[in-house]
Amino acid sequence: MELNWVRPDRGALFVVAGPSGVGKSTLVSAALAKLPNLRFSVSATTRAPRPGEVDGTHYRFVDDARFARWVDEGAFLEHATVYDHRYGTLRDPIERGIEAGSSLLLDIDVQGAAQVRERLPEAVHVFIAPPSRDVLRQRLEARGTDDVATIARRMELADEQLRGCADFDYLVVNDVLEQAHTAFEAILVAELSRTVRRQRTTQQLVGG
């Protein structure tokens, strides 16, 4: 159920990171369903669409030449190469959305988050963590989608992600899912209630 929500004058970019299997997608999907004027940031990629993926909804699918041109033009807040394909977050739609009072959720790794932190300091960074490394491994094994080698690689990547958690503004430990939902959504609501994002309301109160 959506909250009864007053749209802020200026939105926010929420950068969400955490290791694979920690539950980011579950938390993000629930927040998107509950908070009005909050949407998922659609990244650009050079990989081909997978079955069921829609251009502009899941990703912006572009060729290597266009992606390279955008890099040269400084069009990205962050970009990276993953498994021979390039991924990036375009700056313009993010900034236009924020100015219009909309807010966006961006799900990236800690390296991408560091680029955003440098290029858009006002972004709010939230790290989703498992209660322990052992619990994370158990969750990856329980999914039943990866072989032993893949899980080992995911755990290596998880260690890289976890080492960067101290650079984030907020830490949500996803131990009990309901509590993690509450903590995550509280962060979003609190940030969007800041006076810097509600200048018109503040001025009305002061003037009144």
Buried (B, 14 or more C-beta within 10 A) or exposed (E): EEEEBEBBBBBBBBBBBBBBBBBBEBBBEBBEEBBEBBBBBBBBBBBEEEEEEEEEEBBBBBEEEEBEEBEEEEBBBBBBEEEEEBBBBBBEBBBEBBEEBBBBBBBBBBEBBBBBBEBBEEBBBBBBBBEEEEBBBEBBEEEEEBEEEEBEEBBEEBEEBBEBBEEBBBBBBBEEEEEBBEBBBEBBBEBBEEEEBBEEBEEEEEEE
